[in-house]
Amino acid sequence: MEQNKLYALEAILFASGDPISADRLCEVLSVDREELEELVSCLSDFYEFERRGIKLIKLDEKYQLVSRPEYSDYIRRALESGKPAMLSPSAMEVLAIIAYKQPVTRAYVEQVRGVDSSYTISSLSDKGMIEGCGRLDVPGRPVLYRTSEKFLRSFGLSGLDQLPYIENFNISAMDPQLTIEDLPEGER
């Protein structure tokens, strides 16, 4: 393994701040997927072994350097950001519906909850926890919502497959099952 590419990977991830796709990293570093995985593993192992203040995480097919959760109090105090904003029970409820049944429309969320959810959806979108991911091909073309990468980071998940299993969480009978594959290619 070439040390220069390892250091370049670290520099790219540090400078970005945001997750970077594996494909983009392969392209920039001129490596194949297997070599990228070796570089990522080596860098991640280094941070783990040394118990550094940062760690390398994988979010779906993207990589990012993040601070370790155990140092969050120090970071918060240093950046004077106070306590993180708490999500209200209604926001958590909407977030759970979207996370488990995405992509969904606002009308679907309202049908499940039985109350108007416009404000809550707007608030979650403003906080970056959810995002629009296309429109449903029905009259009115309502916006479809899904969770964002910020949602995954906030809950310490690397992918939606890590969501806890909820028994009897069958709300799909209220709406036809819609999957991400139903979205047009450019909106997935």
Short mmCIF file of the C-alpha atoms (twelve columns), coordinates in Angstrom:
data_MODEL
# 
_entry.id   MODEL 
# 
loop_
_atom_site.group_PDB 
_atom_site.id 
_atom_site.type_symbol 
_atom_site.label_atom_id 
_atom_site.label_alt_id 
_atom_site.label_comp_id 
_atom_site.label_asym_id 
_atom_site.label_seq_id 
_atom_site.Cartn_x 
_atom_site.Cartn_y 
_atom_site.Cartn_z 
_atom_site.pdbx_PDB_model_num 
ATOM 1   C CA . MET A 1   0.000   0.000  0.000   1 
ATOM 2   C CA . GLU A 2   1.317   3.392  -0.970  1 
ATOM 3   C CA . GLN A 3   1.689   5.697  2.067   1 
ATOM 4   C CA . ASN A 4   1.211   8.781  -0.094  1 
ATOM 5   C CA . LYS A 5   -2.295  7.624  -1.092  1 
ATOM 6   C CA . LEU A 6   -3.151  6.868  2.526   1 
ATOM 7   C CA . TYR A 7   -2.159  10.390 3.542   1 
ATOM 8   C CA . ALA A 8   -4.001  11.821 0.535   1 
ATOM 9   C CA . LEU A 9   -7.167  9.948  1.581   1 
ATOM 10  C CA . GLU A 10  -6.871  11.362 5.088   1 
ATOM 11  C CA . ALA A 11  -6.334  14.895 3.764   1 
ATOM 12  C CA . ILE A 12  -9.309  14.669 1.388   1 
ATOM 13  C CA . LEU A 13  -11.667 13.396 4.079   1 
ATOM 14  C CA . PHE A 14  -10.449 15.980 6.583   1 
ATOM 15  C CA . ALA A 15  -10.714 18.907 4.156   1 
ATOM 16  C CA . SER A 16  -14.148 17.885 2.890   1 
ATOM 17  C CA . GLY A 17  -16.040 17.703 6.152   1 
ATOM 18  C CA . ASP A 18  -18.861 16.049 4.224   1 
ATOM 19  C CA . PRO A 19  -19.125 12.400 3.175   1 
ATOM 20  C CA . ILE A 20  -17.366 11.574 -0.110  1 
ATOM 21  C CA . SER A 21  -18.452 8.714  -2.333  1 
ATOM 22  C CA . ALA A 22  -16.233 5.683  -2.774  1 
ATOM 23  C CA . ASP A 23  -16.403 6.138  -6.546  1 
ATOM 24  C CA . ARG A 24  -15.112 9.716  -6.290  1 
ATOM 25  C CA . LEU A 25  -12.288 8.667  -3.958  1 
ATOM 26  C CA . CYS A 26  -11.283 5.853  -6.339  1 
ATOM 27  C CA . GLU A 27  -11.222 8.319  -9.203  1 
ATOM 28  C CA . VAL A 28  -9.189  10.979 -7.379  1 
ATOM 29  C CA . LEU A 29  -6.719  8.535  -5.830  1 
ATOM 30  C CA . SER A 30  -6.442  6.417  -9.008  1 
ATOM 31  C CA . VAL A 31  -7.237  3.193  -7.158  1 
ATOM 32  C CA . ASP A 32  -9.754  0.413  -7.612  1 
ATOM 33  C CA . ARG A 33  -12.439 -0.379 -5.039  1 
ATOM 34  C CA . GLU A 34  -10.360 -3.113 -3.395  1 
ATOM 35  C CA . GLU A 35  -7.365  -0.826 -2.878  1 
ATOM 36  C CA . LEU A 36  -9.638  1.924  -1.557  1 
ATOM 37  C CA . GLU A 37  -11.086 -0.523 0.977   1 
ATOM 38  C CA . GLU A 38  -7.522  -1.361 2.097   1 
ATOM 39  C CA . LEU A 39  -6.693  2.336  2.499   1 
ATOM 40  C CA . VAL A 40  -9.908  3.007  4.409   1 
ATOM 41  C CA . SER A 41  -9.358  -0.019 6.639   1 
ATOM 42  C CA . CYS A 42  -5.771  0.996  7.396   1 
ATOM 43  C CA . LEU A 43  -6.735  4.577  8.247   1 
ATOM 44  C CA . SER A 44  -9.715  3.458  10.315  1 
ATOM 45  C CA . ASP A 45  -7.599  0.921  12.202  1 
ATOM 46  C CA . PHE A 46  -5.020  3.613  12.956  1 
ATOM 47  C CA . TYR A 47  -7.670  5.910  14.475  1 
ATOM 48  C CA . GLU A 48  -9.121  3.021  16.485  1 
ATOM 49  C CA . PHE A 49  -5.768  1.686  17.724  1 
ATOM 50  C CA . GLU A 50  -4.512  5.115  18.741  1 
ATOM 51  C CA . ARG A 51  -7.960  6.074  20.168  1 
ATOM 52  C CA . ARG A 52  -7.710  9.358  18.309  1 
ATOM 53  C CA . GLY A 53  -10.285 12.147 18.672  1 
ATOM 54  C CA . ILE A 54  -11.614 11.384 15.215  1 
ATOM 55  C CA . LYS A 55  -12.766 8.261  13.473  1 
ATOM 56  C CA . LEU A 56  -13.551 7.227  9.936   1 
ATOM 57  C CA . ILE A 57  -17.128 6.159  9.268   1 
ATOM 58  C CA . LYS A 58  -18.945 4.686  6.279   1 
ATOM 59  C CA . LEU A 59  -22.360 6.027  5.314   1 
ATOM 60  C CA . ASP A 60  -23.806 3.758  2.636   1 
ATOM 61  C CA . GLU A 61  -21.161 4.069  -0.114  1 
ATOM 62  C CA . LYS A 62  -19.546 7.240  1.269   1 
ATOM 63  C CA . TYR A 63  -16.782 7.923  3.793   1 
ATOM 64  C CA . GLN A 64  -16.334 10.720 6.301   1 
ATOM 65  C CA . LEU A 65  -14.079 11.723 9.180   1 
ATOM 66  C CA . VAL A 66  -16.070 12.566 12.309  1 
ATOM 67  C CA . SER A 67  -15.273 13.353 15.914  1 
ATOM 68  C CA . ARG A 68  -15.681 10.608 18.483  1 
ATOM 69  C CA . PRO A 69  -18.921 10.864 20.455  1 
ATOM 70  C CA . GLU A 70  -17.083 10.646 23.777  1 
ATOM 71  C CA . TYR A 71  -15.508 14.045 23.055  1 
ATOM 72  C CA . SER A 72  -18.764 15.808 22.159  1 
ATOM 73  C CA . ASP A 73  -18.952 17.725 25.450  1 
ATOM 74  C CA . TYR A 74  -15.478 19.179 24.886  1 
ATOM 75  C CA . ILE A 75  -16.332 20.082 21.308  1 
ATOM 76  C CA . ARG A 76  -19.621 21.671 22.331  1 
ATOM 77  C CA . ARG A 77  -17.925 23.780 25.008  1 
ATOM 78  C CA . ALA A 78  -15.109 24.807 22.658  1 
ATOM 79  C CA . LEU A 79  -17.508 25.832 19.931  1 
ATOM 80  C CA . GLU A 80  -19.951 27.376 22.413  1 
ATOM 81  C CA . SER A 81  -22.882 25.624 20.816  1 
ATOM 82  C CA . GLY A 82  -24.586 24.551 24.043  1 
ATOM 83  C CA . LYS A 83  -26.740 21.470 24.098  1 
ATOM 84  C CA . PRO A 84  -27.877 19.995 20.802  1 
ATOM 85  C CA . ALA A 85  -31.420 20.837 19.823  1 
ATOM 86  C CA . MET A 86  -33.775 18.145 20.980  1 
ATOM 87  C CA . LEU A 87  -36.412 16.817 18.634  1 
ATOM 88  C CA . SER A 88  -39.979 17.020 19.861  1 
ATOM 89  C CA . PRO A 89  -42.025 13.836 20.256  1 
ATOM 90  C CA . SER A 90  -43.998 14.748 17.122  1 
ATOM 91  C CA . ALA A 91  -40.765 15.282 15.162  1 
ATOM 92  C CA . MET A 92  -39.461 11.905 16.336  1 
ATOM 93  C CA . GLU A 93  -42.743 10.294 15.297  1 
ATOM 94  C CA . VAL A 94  -42.605 11.825 11.805  1 
ATOM 95  C CA . LEU A 95  -38.929 10.914 11.517  1 
ATOM 96  C CA . ALA A 96  -39.693 7.293  12.440  1 
ATOM 97  C CA . ILE A 97  -42.464 7.051  9.842   1 
ATOM 98  C CA . ILE A 98  -40.210 8.467  7.145   1 
ATOM 99  C CA . ALA A 99  -37.202 6.363  8.188   1 
ATOM 100 C CA . TYR A 100 -39.085 3.075  8.156   1 
ATOM 101 C CA . LYS A 101 -41.377 3.672  5.170   1 
ATOM 102 C CA . GLN A 102 -39.380 5.991  2.905   1 
ATOM 103 C CA . PRO A 103 -39.879 7.451  0.444   1 
ATOM 104 C CA . VAL A 104 -43.226 8.854  1.593   1 
ATOM 105 C CA . THR A 105 -45.389 11.888 0.948   1 
ATOM 106 C CA . ARG A 106 -46.552 14.409 3.529   1 
ATOM 107 C CA . ALA A 107 -50.115 13.122 3.006   1 
ATOM 108 C CA . TYR A 108 -48.966 9.608  3.894   1 
ATOM 109 C CA . VAL A 109 -47.335 10.825 7.120   1 
ATOM 110 C CA . GLU A 110 -50.509 12.735 7.976   1 
ATOM 111 C CA . GLN A 111 -52.652 9.686  7.239   1 
ATOM 112 C CA . VAL A 112 -50.541 7.565  9.599   1 
ATOM 113 C CA . ARG A 113 -50.444 10.201 12.364  1 
ATOM 114 C CA . GLY A 114 -53.980 11.495 11.905  1 
ATOM 115 C CA . VAL A 115 -52.869 15.137 12.233  1 
ATOM 116 C CA . ASP A 116 -51.442 17.886 10.045  1 
ATOM 117 C CA . SER A 117 -47.676 17.363 9.783   1 
ATOM 118 C CA . SER A 118 -46.710 20.258 7.499   1 
ATOM 119 C CA . TYR A 119 -44.850 22.204 10.170  1 
ATOM 120 C CA . THR A 120 -43.014 19.151 11.505  1 
ATOM 121 C CA . ILE A 121 -41.924 18.035 8.033   1 
ATOM 122 C CA . SER A 122 -40.778 21.571 7.214   1 
ATOM 123 C CA . SER A 123 -38.846 21.746 10.496  1 
ATOM 124 C CA . LEU A 124 -37.140 18.367 9.926   1 
ATOM 125 C CA . SER A 125 -36.258 19.459 6.402   1 
ATOM 126 C CA . ASP A 126 -34.803 22.760 7.686   1 
ATOM 127 C CA . LYS A 127 -32.721 20.816 10.228  1 
ATOM 128 C CA . GLY A 128 -31.417 18.610 7.399   1 
ATOM 129 C CA . MET A 129 -32.824 15.403 8.900   1 
ATOM 130 C CA . ILE A 130 -35.039 14.677 5.868   1 
ATOM 131 C CA . GLU A 131 -34.884 15.690 2.227   1 
ATOM 132 C CA . GLY A 132 -37.048 15.675 -0.849  1 
ATOM 133 C CA . CYS A 133 -36.175 12.853 -3.221  1 
ATOM 134 C CA . GLY A 134 -38.522 13.340 -6.144  1 
ATOM 135 C CA . ARG A 135 -42.229 13.513 -6.743  1 
ATOM 136 C CA . LEU A 136 -44.936 10.885 -6.812  1 
ATOM 137 C CA . ASP A 137 -46.450 10.366 -10.260 1 
ATOM 138 C CA . VAL A 138 -50.055 11.131 -9.280  1 
ATOM 139 C CA . PRO A 139 -52.185 14.278 -9.676  1 
ATOM 140 C CA . GLY A 140 -50.590 17.158 -7.795  1 
ATOM 141 C CA . ARG A 141 -47.180 15.428 -7.939  1 
ATOM 142 C CA . PRO A 142 -46.536 15.528 -4.158  1 
ATOM 143 C CA . VAL A 143 -42.966 15.630 -2.892  1 
ATOM 144 C CA . LEU A 144 -41.474 12.359 -1.643  1 
ATOM 145 C CA . TYR A 145 -39.368 12.528 1.513   1 
ATOM 146 C CA . ARG A 146 -36.539 10.336 2.783   1 
ATOM 147 C CA . THR A 147 -34.041 10.572 5.599   1 
ATOM 148 C CA . SER A 148 -30.725 12.312 4.955   1 
ATOM 149 C CA . GLU A 149 -27.090 11.551 5.701   1 
ATOM 150 C CA . LYS A 150 -27.376 13.936 8.648   1 
ATOM 151 C CA . PHE A 151 -30.102 11.666 10.041  1 
ATOM 152 C CA . LEU A 152 -27.758 8.678  9.793   1 
ATOM 153 C CA . ARG A 153 -24.903 10.577 11.476  1 
ATOM 154 C CA . SER A 154 -27.167 11.972 14.203  1 
ATOM 155 C CA . PHE A 155 -28.378 8.509  15.151  1 
ATOM 156 C CA . GLY A 156 -24.993 6.814  14.715  1 
ATOM 157 C CA . LEU A 157 -26.113 4.642  11.804  1 
ATOM 158 C CA . SER A 158 -24.089 3.715  8.743   1 
ATOM 159 C CA . GLY A 159 -27.200 2.722  6.784   1 
ATOM 160 C CA . LEU A 160 -30.942 2.258  7.116   1 
ATOM 161 C CA . ASP A 161 -30.428 -1.473 7.530   1 
ATOM 162 C CA . GLN A 162 -29.195 -0.663 11.048  1 
ATOM 163 C CA . LEU A 163 -32.556 0.741  12.157  1 
ATOM 164 C CA . PRO A 164 -33.903 -1.342 15.019  1 
ATOM 165 C CA . TYR A 165 -36.563 -3.864 14.109  1 
ATOM 166 C CA . ILE A 166 -39.992 -2.799 15.281  1 
ATOM 167 C CA . GLU A 167 -42.481 -5.625 15.643  1 
ATOM 168 C CA . ASN A 168 -46.001 -4.904 14.360  1 
ATOM 169 C CA . PHE A 169 -44.880 -1.733 12.551  1 
ATOM 170 C CA . ASN A 170 -47.148 -2.458 9.593   1 
ATOM 171 C CA . ILE A 171 -48.572 0.803  8.371   1 
ATOM 172 C CA . SER A 172 -48.165 -0.051 4.698   1 
ATOM 173 C CA . ALA A 173 -51.817 -1.098 4.389   1 
ATOM 174 C CA . MET A 174 -52.741 2.596  4.374   1 
ATOM 175 C CA . ASP A 175 -50.831 3.357  1.199   1 
ATOM 176 C CA . PRO A 176 -49.553 1.312  -1.740  1 
ATOM 177 C CA . GLN A 177 -46.025 0.095  -1.063  1 
ATOM 178 C CA . LEU A 178 -43.589 2.492  -2.687  1 
ATOM 179 C CA . THR A 179 -39.929 1.670  -2.880  1 
ATOM 180 C CA . ILE A 180 -36.895 3.678  -3.894  1 
ATOM 181 C CA . GLU A 181 -36.763 1.633  -7.097  1 
ATOM 182 C CA . ASP A 182 -40.101 3.231  -8.089  1 
ATOM 183 C CA . LEU A 183 -38.409 6.618  -8.375  1 
ATOM 184 C CA . PRO A 184 -37.089 7.857  -11.707 1 
ATOM 185 C CA . GLU A 185 -33.371 7.114  -12.155 1 
ATOM 186 C CA . GLY A 186 -32.231 10.712 -11.544 1 
ATOM 187 C CA . GLU A 187 -34.196 11.081 -8.294  1 
ATOM 188 C CA . ARG A 188 -32.946 8.012  -6.364  1 
# 
